[in-house]
Amino acid sequence: MRDMALRESADASHAEVACWLGESRSTIASRRQKGTLPPAVPTPWETWARTGDYPQANH
């Protein structure tokens, strides 16, 4: 849910996101620059939360 919330508030400042996550501003800036905050691809569980489609188990 955290990643989904970050995707929905993409215009939030580094300081705002740092406050929300309990991280330093520089950590957030670095992660955004690297493209790892939030991850570029939603997880199966995030997709489930948005669509209601239950993720299939990997066997």
C-alpha positions as CSV (number, residue, x, y, z in Angstrom):
1,M,0.0,0.0,0.0
2,R,2.9,2.3,0.7
3,D,4.2,2.1,-2.9
4,M,0.7,2.8,-4.2
5,A,0.4,5.8,-2.0
6,L,3.7,7.1,-3.2
7,R,2.7,6.6,-6.9
8,E,-0.5,8.5,-6.2
9,S,1.4,11.5,-4.7
10,A,4.3,11.7,-7.2
11,D,4.4,15.5,-6.8
12,A,5.2,15.3,-3.1
13,S,8.4,16.9,-2.0
14,H,11.4,14.8,-0.8
15,A,10.9,16.3,2.7
16,E,7.2,15.2,2.7
17,V,8.0,11.7,1.6
18,A,10.9,11.5,4.1
19,C,8.6,12.5,6.9
20,W,6.0,9.9,5.9
21,L,8.5,7.1,5.7
22,G,10.8,8.1,8.6
23,E,13.8,8.3,6.3
24,S,16.2,11.2,5.6
25,R,15.5,13.6,2.8
26,S,18.8,12.7,1.1
27,T,17.8,9.0,1.1
28,I,14.5,9.8,-0.5
29,A,16.2,12.0,-3.1
30,S,18.7,9.2,-3.9
31,R,16.0,6.6,-4.2
32,R,13.9,8.7,-6.5
33,Q,16.9,9.5,-8.7
34,K,17.7,5.8,-9.0
35,G,14.0,5.1,-9.8
36,T,13.5,2.8,-6.8
37,L,11.0,4.9,-4.9
38,P,8.4,3.9,-5.6
39,P,9.2,0.8,-7.6
40,A,8.4,1.3,-11.3
41,V,6.3,-1.9,-11.5
42,P,3.4,-2.5,-9.1
43,T,3.5,-5.7,-7.1
44,P,0.8,-8.4,-7.6
45,W,-0.7,-7.4,-4.3
46,E,-0.9,-3.7,-5.2
47,T,-2.6,-4.7,-8.4
48,W,-5.0,-6.8,-6.3
49,A,-5.7,-3.8,-4.1
50,R,-6.6,-1.7,-7.1
51,T,-8.5,-4.2,-9.2
52,G,-9.7,-7.0,-6.9
53,D,-8.0,-9.6,-9.1
54,Y,-6.4,-12.1,-6.7
55,P,-2.8,-12.9,-7.6
56,Q,-2.1,-16.4,-8.9
57,A,0.2,-18.5,-6.9
58,N,3.6,-19.3,-8.5
59,H,4.0,-23.1,-8.6
